[in-house]
Amino acid sequence: MLEKVLLAVDGSEYADKAVAATVDLVKAGAGEVLVLHVQEAVAGMTVVPAESRQEAHELVEGVVAELTAVGAQVRGEVRSSVYRSTAREVLDAAETFGAGLIVLGSRGRGELTGLLLGSLAHKVIHLAACPVLVVR
């Protein structure tokens, strides 16, 4: 049994598929789930987040509600990060949470993601201290 699963979400189609995979894990007996959204900001003259803080929290709250409905012990968290540091935030959250598995979509919603595998998923796969489930 997986005791702790970190689910990284960003509102993309692939993240929605990662949520569905996590629902299956919960139904199969996974323990506690941490739903994480990293609100990425673009550095420049000013720091501008991709979405409002309220939108970020609504995204996480919606996923938390979906997982709670299938019996998960779940909590949500929104973190902030500067552009290109999102993977580090995911990895730090996984370590702090004690995750035995990280679940995330293969590509995010940004147009600048990799052609076959998003840059976040690529970095997390290579740097994570626990298994990573990438959903496409």
C-alpha positions as CSV (number, residue, x, y, z in Angstrom):
1,M,0.0,0.0,0.0
2,L,1.2,3.5,-0.8
3,E,1.1,5.5,2.4
4,K,1.5,9.0,0.9
5,V,1.0,10.2,-2.6
6,L,1.8,13.7,-3.9
7,L,-0.4,14.7,-6.8
8,A,0.8,17.8,-8.8
9,V,-1.9,19.6,-10.7
10,D,-2.0,22.6,-13.0
11,G,-5.4,22.5,-14.6
12,S,-4.2,21.0,-17.8
13,E,-5.8,18.0,-19.6
14,Y,-2.8,15.8,-18.5
15,A,-3.2,16.9,-14.9
16,D,-6.9,15.9,-15.1
17,K,-5.7,12.4,-16.2
18,A,-3.3,12.4,-13.3
19,V,-6.2,13.1,-11.0
20,A,-8.1,10.2,-12.4
21,A,-5.1,7.9,-11.9
22,T,-4.9,9.1,-8.3
23,V,-8.6,8.3,-7.8
24,D,-7.7,4.7,-9.0
25,L,-4.8,4.6,-6.5
26,V,-7.1,5.7,-3.7
27,K,-9.7,3.1,-4.6
28,A,-6.8,0.5,-4.5
29,G,-5.9,1.5,-1.0
30,A,-3.5,4.4,-1.3
31,G,-3.2,6.4,2.0
32,E,-2.9,10.1,2.4
33,V,-2.8,12.4,-0.7
34,L,-1.3,15.8,-1.0
35,V,-2.7,17.8,-3.9
36,L,-0.1,20.4,-4.9
37,H,-0.3,23.3,-7.3
38,V,2.8,25.4,-7.9
39,Q,1.8,28.9,-8.9
40,E,4.5,29.9,-11.3
41,A,5.5,33.5,-11.8
42,V,7.4,35.0,-14.7
43,A,10.4,37.1,-13.6
44,G,11.0,40.4,-15.4
45,M,10.5,43.9,-14.3
46,T,7.8,42.6,-12.0
47,V,6.7,39.1,-11.0
48,V,3.4,38.2,-12.7
49,P,1.7,34.9,-11.8
50,A,0.0,32.9,-14.5
51,E,-3.3,32.9,-12.6
52,S,-4.7,34.6,-9.5
53,R,-4.1,33.2,-6.1
54,Q,-7.9,32.6,-5.9
55,E,-7.9,30.6,-9.1
56,A,-5.0,28.5,-7.9
57,H,-6.8,27.7,-4.6
58,E,-10.0,26.9,-6.5
59,L,-8.1,24.4,-8.7
60,V,-6.7,22.7,-5.6
61,E,-10.0,22.7,-3.7
62,G,-11.8,21.1,-6.7
63,V,-9.3,18.3,-6.8
64,V,-9.4,17.8,-3.0
65,A,-13.2,17.6,-3.2
66,E,-13.0,15.0,-6.0
67,L,-10.6,12.8,-4.0
68,T,-12.5,13.3,-0.8
69,A,-15.6,12.0,-2.6
70,V,-13.9,8.6,-3.2
71,G,-12.7,8.3,0.4
72,A,-9.2,9.8,0.2
73,Q,-7.5,11.3,3.2
74,V,-6.4,14.4,1.3
75,R,-5.2,18.0,1.8
76,G,-4.2,20.7,-0.7
77,E,-1.4,23.1,-0.9
78,V,-0.6,26.0,-3.2
79,R,3.0,27.1,-3.4
80,S,4.6,30.0,-5.3
81,S,7.7,29.7,-7.5
82,V,9.6,31.7,-10.0
83,Y,9.5,30.5,-13.6
84,R,11.6,27.3,-14.1
85,S,11.8,26.4,-10.4
86,T,8.5,24.5,-10.3
87,A,10.2,21.1,-10.3
88,R,12.2,22.1,-7.2
89,E,9.0,23.1,-5.4
90,V,7.4,19.7,-6.3
91,L,10.4,17.8,-5.1
92,D,10.7,19.8,-1.9
93,A,7.0,19.2,-1.1
94,A,7.3,15.5,-1.8
95,E,10.3,15.3,0.6
96,T,8.6,17.3,3.3
97,F,5.4,15.3,3.0
98,G,7.2,12.0,2.9
99,A,5.7,11.0,-0.4
100,G,6.2,7.4,-1.6
101,L,4.9,8.3,-5.0
102,I,4.6,11.5,-7.1
103,V,1.8,11.6,-9.7
104,L,1.7,14.3,-12.4
105,G,0.7,14.8,-16.0
106,S,3.1,14.3,-18.8
107,R,2.7,17.9,-20.0
108,G,1.5,21.1,-18.5
109,R,-0.7,23.8,-19.9
110,G,2.1,26.0,-21.1
111,E,3.0,26.2,-24.8
112,L,6.7,26.0,-24.0
113,T,6.6,22.5,-22.6
114,G,8.7,19.8,-24.2
115,L,7.5,18.2,-27.4
116,L,7.2,14.6,-26.0
117,L,7.5,15.2,-22.2
118,G,7.0,18.4,-20.3
119,S,10.0,19.9,-18.8
120,L,8.5,19.7,-15.2
121,A,7.8,15.9,-15.6
122,H,11.3,15.4,-17.1
123,K,13.0,17.2,-14.2
124,V,10.9,15.4,-11.5
125,I,11.6,12.0,-13.0
126,H,15.3,12.5,-13.0
127,L,15.6,14.2,-9.6
128,A,12.9,12.5,-7.4
129,A,13.9,10.3,-4.5
130,C,10.7,8.3,-4.9
131,P,8.9,6.7,-7.8
132,V,7.1,9.0,-10.2
133,L,3.9,8.1,-12.1
134,V,3.7,10.2,-15.3
135,V,0.2,10.1,-16.8
136,R,-0.5,10.9,-20.5
